[in-house]
Amino acid sequence: MPVAADEAISRLSDYLNLYFEGMDKPLAYLPDTAMAGIAACLDKKGNWMDDASTLEKAFSKMYVAFNGGYMTNGEGENAYVARVWPHADDRLMENVLALGQAVLLPALLAEESPE
């Protein structure tokens, strides 16, 4: 679905700022881990939930996506990711979720909103 020009320019500006920030330091952009958290924070109607119990559930799902599990590989097992973030902790999960909200959530919400 098309977005208004002002909104598109604002998003592009945000993405460019993240790009330049990423030129100075690694960004915790781990899309699979972020999507696990975002999915846990969206209710069935697409409303964002960020109460303590929802965030606890989101972090739990994010840890699984990062660390992997039985017969699944996690993003943290990627050699490039493991070099920067060898272990997941709550601070990393907060950063991954925040970056996922900034990059992935607008597209998800725009895709799901009926016209």
C-alpha positions in Angstrom: 0.0 0.0 0.0 1.4 3.4 -0.9 2.4 5.8 1.9 2.1 9.6 1.9 5.2 11.5 0.6 5.9 13.1 4.0 5.8 9.7 5.7 8.0 8.1 3.1 10.6 10.9 3.4 10.6 10.6 7.2 11.1 6.8 7.0 13.8 7.2 4.4 15.5 9.7 6.7 15.3 7.3 9.6 16.8 4.5 7.5 19.6 6.7 6.3 20.4 7.8 9.8 20.6 4.1 10.8 22.8 3.4 7.8 25.3 6.1 8.8 25.1 5.0 12.5 25.9 1.4 11.3 29.0 2.8 9.5 30.5 3.7 12.9 29.4 0.7 15.0 27.6 -2.6 14.5 23.8 -2.3 14.7 21.8 -5.0 16.4 19.7 -5.6 13.3 18.9 -9.2 13.6 15.6 -9.5 11.6 14.6 -13.1 12.7 15.2 -12.3 16.3 13.4 -8.9 16.0 10.4 -10.5 14.2 10.0 -13.1 17.0 9.7 -10.2 19.5 7.5 -8.1 17.2 5.1 -11.0 16.6 4.9 -11.6 20.4 4.1 -7.9 20.9 1.3 -7.6 18.3 -2.1 -8.9 19.3 -4.5 -10.6 16.9 -5.9 -7.2 15.8 -2.4 -5.8 15.1 -2.3 -3.6 18.2 1.1 -3.0 19.8 1.4 -4.4 23.4 4.3 -3.5 25.5 3.3 -4.4 29.1 5.7 -6.3 31.3 4.2 -9.8 30.7 4.1 -9.3 26.9 7.7 -8.1 26.8 8.7 -11.1 28.9 7.1 -13.4 26.4 8.7 -11.4 23.5 12.2 -11.7 25.1 11.7 -15.4 25.6 10.8 -15.9 21.9 13.7 -13.7 20.9 16.2 -15.7 22.9 15.1 -18.8 21.1 15.4 -17.1 17.7 18.9 -15.9 18.7 20.2 -19.0 20.3 18.4 -21.6 18.2 16.9 -24.8 19.4 16.3 -28.4 18.6 16.8 -28.7 14.8 16.8 -24.9 14.3 19.7 -22.5 13.9 19.6 -19.2 15.7 20.9 -15.9 14.4 23.5 -15.9 17.2 25.1 -19.0 15.6 26.1 -17.0 12.5 29.9 -16.4 12.8 29.6 -12.7 11.9 26.9 -12.2 14.6 28.7 -14.3 17.2 31.8 -12.3 16.8 30.0 -9.1 17.8 27.4 -10.6 20.2 28.7 -13.9 21.4 26.0 -14.2 24.1 22.5 -12.8 24.2 21.4 -10.7 27.2 18.5 -8.4 28.0 20.3 -5.3 26.8 20.9 -6.9 23.4 17.3 -8.0 23.1 16.1 -4.5 24.0 18.3 -3.1 21.2 17.2 -5.7 18.7 13.5 -5.1 19.5 13.9 -1.3 19.3 15.7 -1.5 16.0 13.1 -4.0 14.7 10.4 -1.6 15.7 12.1 1.2 13.8 12.8 -0.8 10.7 10.3 -3.7 10.4 7.2 -2.6 12.4 6.1 0.3 10.0 6.1 -2.1 7.0 4.2 -4.8 8.9 1.6 -2.3 10.1 1.2 -0.8 6.7 0.8 -4.3 5.1 -1.8 -5.3 7.6 -4.0 -2.2 7.6 -7.1 -2.6 5.5 -7.8 0.1 3.0 
